[in-house]
Amino acid sequence: METKKTNTIQSSIKTHDHPYLKDAWVPNYEEYEVTDLNALGDIPEDIEGAYYRNTENQIHEPIGRFHPFDGDGMIHSINFDNGKANYVNKFIRTEGFLVEQEMGKSMWAGLMERTGSSLLPGWGAQGGIKDSSSTDIIVHGGKPLSTFYQCGEGYQLDPLTLETLNKASWVPSGGLSAHPKVDLVTGELLFFNYSKHAPFLNYGVVDKNQNLKHFIPVELPGPRLPHDMAFSKNYSIINDLPLFWDQEMLKKGIHATRLHDLPSRFAIIPRYGNPEDIKWFEADPTYVLHWNNAYEVGDELILEGYFQEHPWPENYVDAPSGLERMMAFLDFSLLKPRLHRWKFNLKTGVTTEEDICNETIEFGVINQSIAGAEHRYTYSMVPTKGHFTFDGITKHDHQKKSLSKYIFPEHVFISEVSFAPKTSAIDEDDGYLVTISNDVNKKISSCLLFDAKDIEKGPVCEIPMPHQICSGTHATWAQKSDLKL
């Protein structure tokens, strides 16, 4: 193993007593390149590709109150080939990162402060919040693409070195929301963005060569807060959910969310459809952070995601003063999301829905090679009570209607898993679940591989990392054949 520290970013943070600047959320400032990582046990030879994980790393003393989603994006990658693994991590060199490095201090206040006022008509990265590109990471056109949930630019990275290459050239002026989707069958990328001005939402398609091929408005009654989308073979699904800004407070420049007395609405759009082709469906009111998949069966379009029982939770009583609302929205034990299925009859216009289970779970993945088609297995994260971390994994077999689970010790937290198909895969669950663990007692992190066929056995391979890795939000997997190396 050869370990090289390539860079250290200087931090100006004075204190780490914030709950999301310590323990599992201690920021990383060192950048490493490690070849031929030492594993505890053999690294399987039938895994080829890269696991990419995006994290939040606050560099400078915050302006006002700090939210964990304010931190600058840092990508960690573990590349597997021929039974060996290499590790690289780097900050995404966004415009905001470069400005703050030059100034040596924070230049933007974060989510908890009154940014995006009436003098700044945009929202998020289009207004007064720094585009940290720290929410999501996907691979399209052979390159990793990092995104920000408040409609940022979208930054393309080198798949091996993680050097920031450029902003994606196809991104429209209104930006790009996190959670664009890649159809591995066609190579197309499907995306949306949202704003505070009409039509309030847009939808687009980018081809496999990174050309913007389709872009249409999706008219809404007012500003909304969609976070994710889904697609099937022929359709894209965009949502209009009843948790969004209080309109009277918004007139004063205050972005305060509340749950409105409205149904959930879903826009079903043919992949290259026009506004007049959109079909709207209504369903029970809720908020959904993440969808897992959508597929068509006969006249029905079926959507799977996580229905929140309490999308507007009570204040988190154990939070430090001034952080009650923030902590409540980061505590899944209060939101109570559960795996849920919506069925939209494209012929009759009727919506039916059902719970798949009553477990409190979120951040789900499937085998992405069958995304858009009916899937048998869903892998979900078990949230930690009280904090935005995860301490377990579940596997749902929808055919057998069974659930299996693996729970880590109390002091070990993990990042979102990704499904890595084996090179010789035959079955849908022939593969590995890849994640990074964070042991806050030992202050160490490891890359873990689970056999997706039997997660209850625990990790089949553990690969120690050169440092403890900060928690974050999303991760992805790309097969070696899907990377432009």
N, C-alpha and C positions, 0 to 999 in steps of 0.2 A: 504494500500500500504506500502511495506517495501523496502526502498532504501538503498543499500550498495555500497559504493565506494570501489572497491577491489584493485585498483592499480592506481598509477599516474606515468607516464613516464616523466622524466625530459628532457626539451627541451633546446637546446643551440642556438636557432634562435635569432638573434640580432634585426631584424626588420621585420615588417609585412606589408611593403609598397608595396610588390609585389602584382599584381592584383589577383594572385591565392594563396595568403596566408592571405587574409582578406575577409570580407563580407561573401558570401556564402561558401568560401573556407577556413575559419578559422580552422586550424587543431585541432583535439581532442587528448588529452593526458590522460584523465581519463578513467578508465574502471569501469563499473557499473554492478550490478545485481539488478534488480527491479522486485519484485513479485506483482501481482495483481495491475497493473497500473490503475490509476484513469482516466476514460474516460469522455468526455463531451457528455453525452448521453449513451445509452446502447450499449455494444459491441454485435453484432449479435451472436446468439448461433449456427448458421449453417455454421460457418467457423472454420475449424480445421486444424492446420498445422503451418508452420513457414515461415515468410518472412525474407530473408537474403539479406543484402546489403553490398557491398564492397566499401570502400572509400580510398582516398589518404591522408595520414597524414605525412607531412614532420616533422621529429623530430629535426634534427640538422641543423646548418647553412650550406647551400649548398656549394659545391665546384664549383665555377663558376656560370654560369647562371642556374636559376631554372626553371623547367618545371613541371606543376601540376601532370604529370604522374610519377614523381620521388618519390613521397611520399610512405611511408610504408603502406601496406594493413592493414586496420582495418575492421573487420566484425561486423555489427550490426544485431541482430536478434530480432524479435518480434514473440513470440509463442502464438498462439490462441488455447483455449480449454475451452469448457463449458461456453462461454460468458465471459471469462477472458483472460487477456494478460500479459505476462511476457517479460521483456527486458533484454538483455545481450549485451555487446560489448567488443571486445578484439582485440588487435594487433595480427596479424599472426606472430608467432615466426619463421620467416624464418632464414636461415643461416646468411643472410646479416643483419637482424635486431639484432640478437644476437651478431654479431661481433661489430656493431656500438654501442650497449649498453655497451659492455665491454670497448671499446676505448673511449666512451663519445664524439664522433664526427663523422661526415660523412666520410666514407672511399671510397665512389664511387662518381664520378661526374655523372651528369645526362644526359638526352636525348639531351640537348642543347650544350653539350661539345663534344670534339673530343675523345670519348672513342671508343673502338673497332678498334684500329689502325692496321697497318700491323703487329705489334708484337702480336696482339690479333686477330687471324684469325676468331674467332667466332663472332656472332652478338648478341647484347642484352645480355640476361642472360647467353649465351654461350660464351660471350666475356668480354667486359669491363663495362657492366651495371649491377647494382644490381638487383637481382630477388626479387622484393618487393611483388610479388603475389597479386597485388592490382587492377587487371583489372576486372576479372570476378569471379563469384561464381555460382556453380551449385550443385546439389545433385545427387550422384551416389552411388549405393550400400548402401543406407541408411545414408550416411555421406556427409556433405558439402565438396566441393573440390574447393579451390581457385586457380586461374591461372593468369599468366602474359602474356601479348600480345607479348612479345619478347622471347617466348619459354623458360619458366622457368621449375621448378621442378613439381609443382602441390602439394599443401599441403592439407591433410585431417584433418578435424576438428570434435570435438565432437558436435553433433547436438543440444545439450542443453546448455552446458557450453562454447562452442566455444574454448575450449583448443585445441592447436595445437597438433595433435596426431603423425603424421609422414608425410614423403613424400610418395606420391603414388608409390608403388613398381613397377608398370607396366610401368612407364614412360620411354621411350627409351633414349639413351645417348644424342640425339639431342634435348631433352626437349619436352615440350608440349605447344602449342600455346593456348592463351585464346580462348574461344568459342568452346570447345568441345560440342557435342550435345548428349543428352540422349533420347533414344527412350523409352518412358514409357510403350509401348506395350511389348517389348522384354527385357527391362532392360539393353540393350547394350549402351555403350558409343562410339561415333565416334569422331575421333580427327585427327589433322594434326600438323606437325611442318615444319619449313622452315629454310634455312641457306644460307651461301654464297659459299657453295661448292656443286658440283654435288652429287645427282640429283636435289638439291635445294629445294625439297618438298617431304614429306612422308605422308602417310595416314594409319590409323590403326583403329582397332575395339577391344574394351575391353568388355568382357561378364559381366553379372549381378553380377558375383562373383569376379569381378576385376582381371580377368586373361586376359592378352594380347593374343588375339586369331588370329589376322591378322595384318600384317604390310608390306606395299609395298612402293617402290619408285614411285613418279609421276614426270617423267623427264620434266624439263623446260629448255628453252634456256639460262637461266642465273638466278641470284638472283632476287627474287620478294618479294613483301610485302603483302601477303594475310592477311586478318584480321579475317575473319569469314568463315563458311561453312554452308551447309544445307543438309538435307536428306529427301528422300521420303520413301515409304514402301520398295522399292527394290534397291534404288540407293543413293549414296552420291555425292554431287556436290562440287568440289573444283575450285577455280578461279585463273586465271593468268591475272591480270589487268594492263593497261599500265602506271600506276603511280608507279614508283619504282626508285631505286637509279641511279644517273648519273654514268655510268660505268667508265668514265675517272676520275671523282672525287674519285670514290671508290678505284681506283688504288693508290691514294695518301692517302688513309685511311680516307677520308671524306665521311660521309654518308649523301649526299644531294639528296633529291628526286626531280624528275621532271616528267612531263607528256610526254610520248613518243608517236610518231606517229604510233601507233599500235592499232589493234582491241582489245576488251575484249575477253578473251577466257575462256571456261568452260570445265572442265574435268568431264564427267559423268561416275561414277564408280559403277558397281554392288557392293553391300555392302561387299561381300567377293570376289570381283573380283581381277584379277591379272593385271599387267601393260598392257599386250596385249589386255585386255578387255576394256580399257578406250576408250571412244568416245569423241572427241574434237569438240566443237561448237564455232563459232565466233559470236560476237555481236558488237553493237556500242561502241566506246571507252568511258570509264567513270571510276570512282572508286566507290566502294561500301563498306561502313564500315560494314553494318549489313543486314543479310537476315532474313526473318520472318518464311518462311515455303516453302516446295516443295511438290508436289503431282503429281500423274500420272492420266491422263485422256486419254484413248485410246492409241494411239501411241505417245502422247505428255507427256513430263515431264515439269511441270510448276513451275517456281521459282518466289518468291516474295521478293523484297528488296527495297533499296533506291538508285536510280540513281542520281549521282551528276552531276548537270549541269556545275559546274565550279570546277573540282577536283584539279585544280592548280590555287588558287585564287590570286588576287592582294594583295599586302601588306596591313595590317591593319593599317590605317593611324593614328588612335588614340592610338596606342600601345606605351608604354614606349620605349625609344631608345634601340635597340638591341633585342626587342621582336616582331618585326613586323611580321616575318614569322610564329613564333609560334602562335601568336594571330590570324593570318589569317586562319590557319588550325584548330583553335578551334572555329571559328565563322561560324556556319551553315548558317547564312544569306548570307555569301559569297560563300560557297560551293553549296548552294541551292539543297539539296537532296529532292527528291520527290518519292512517292510510285509508284513502277514500277513492271511490270510483264514481265518475259522472258518465251518463249515457245520453247522448244527444241523437234523437231520431231525425235524420235529415229529411225524411218524407213527411212526418206528421208535425214536426216542430216541438215535440214533447221531450222534456228532460226528466230522467229518473236518476236517482243516486243511491249509493249504499256504502256503508263502512266495510272495509276489508278486515280491520281489527280495531281493538280499543286501546292498544298500546300507545304510549306517548313517544312518538318517533318522528324523525324528519331527515332532511338531507339524504334523499334516496338516489340510488343508481341502479341501472340495469346493464346488461351486456349491450353496449352501444352498436354493435354490428347488426342488431335487429331492431334498432330504434325506428319507430314508424310502423312496425308490424307487431302482432300480438306476442307478448312476452309471458314467460312462465314464472320467472323469478324476479323479486325485488329485494335489494339489500338496502337497509336503512340504518341511520345512526341513532343511538340511544343517548338523549341529552342528559347532561349533568344537572341535577336540581340546583337552581339558584344562579348558575353561571352559563355563559355562552361557550361551553365546551362539551365534548362527547366522551362517554366512558364505556360504550358498548356498541355491538353490531347485531342486527337481526337479518334473517333471511326468510322471506315469504315464498312458499311454493304455492302458487295460485291454483294449480291443478289438483294437488292433494289437500289444499286449504290447511297447510301446516306452517308452523313457525319454529325456527331454531334461533338460538341467541348465544352470544359470547359477551361476558362482562369483565372488564379489567379491574384490577385493584383500585381502591379509592384514590390513590395518589397518581394514577396513570391516566392520561387523557390522550385522545387520538384526533387526527384530522379526518376530513371527509375521505372515505374509501373510493377507489376507482376499480373497475373490473378490467383485468388484463387477460384476454383469451390466450390459452396455450397455443403454441405454434401448431400442435397437432389436434386442435379442438374438434370434437364431433358434436357433443351436446351443448346446449345453451349455457350450462354452468361449468363447462370445461375451462377452468381458468383460475386466476388468483385475485383475491381482493388485496390491493396494495394501499398502505397507509403509513403515516409517520406518528409514532407515539411520543409522548412527553411525560417523563417521570419527574414530577416536581420535587420529590424527596431527594433523589439522586442527582437532579439537575442534568439529566441526559435525555437524548432522543435517539430513536432507532426507526429504521424502515422495517415494516413487518409485512410478511406475505401470508395470507390465509388461503387454504384450499377452498375454493368457492363451493365445492360439493359438500364440505363438512366443516363449517366454521366453528362448531362446538369443540373441536379438537384444539383450537387455538392456533397461534402462528406456526407455520411449518418452516419459517426462516426468519431470523432476526439479524439486522445489519446495523450496528452502531454508527451513528452520525458523528462528525467531528465537533459538534456543539449542540446545546439545547436549542430547539427550534420553536419560535414563537407560534402560538395558535393563530388561526386565521379563518378564512371562510371556505373557498372552493379549491378543488383539485380536478385533474383529468388524466386520462391515459391515452397514449398514442402508440399504435403498433409501429415497429421499425419501418415497415413498408409505407406508412403514411407520413413519414418525416422526410424532408428534403435535406439530407445530410451531406 
